[in-house]
């Protein structure tokens, strides 16, 4: 339009292209994983087109690929460095990968069994408490055991042996925990009843 006459209209059309998605804030769940845990990666997915998240997660342990998938478990030991890489994808385009790394923490040992000898004590016996079959997923084998004795629910002694202090009919319990030098196992117990004879 020149102020007097309007010319022929002209136009053009553009198609809005797909926006490239992005990922951020990658973090591990649990936050301090051990070799016993199933590890997953949480992250924030963003896409200007509001497309669905079709991102892929790749795992790396100490520089070696451990495959892809939502979780990682098995084959890990204390000290392994695990890297989670999120490849943001909306089904049409893949954005820049985002990674985070974490070091696998120590796992506590697990006691196999606890026993008291003799299993049918009488008054005057010396009782010995022992643990067996303790394992550690990290491969530790040098364990330190701690023992707690109670009679009828009342704590009486620490140590592997209990010399007396009980009468016929008493219930004697030994509770054991085992340490690998960094972490302590859950307690396991064994109990016996003192013979009346």
Secondary structure, DSSP 8 states (H G I E B T S, - for coil): --SS-----------------EEEEEEEESTT-BTTS-EEEEEEEE-TT------EEEEEETTEEEEESSEE-SS--TT-EEEEEEE-B-SS-B---EEEEEE-B----B--EEEEESTT--TT-EEEEEEE--B-TT-----EEEEEEEETTEEEEESSEEES---TT-EEEEEEEEE-SS-B---EEEEEE----
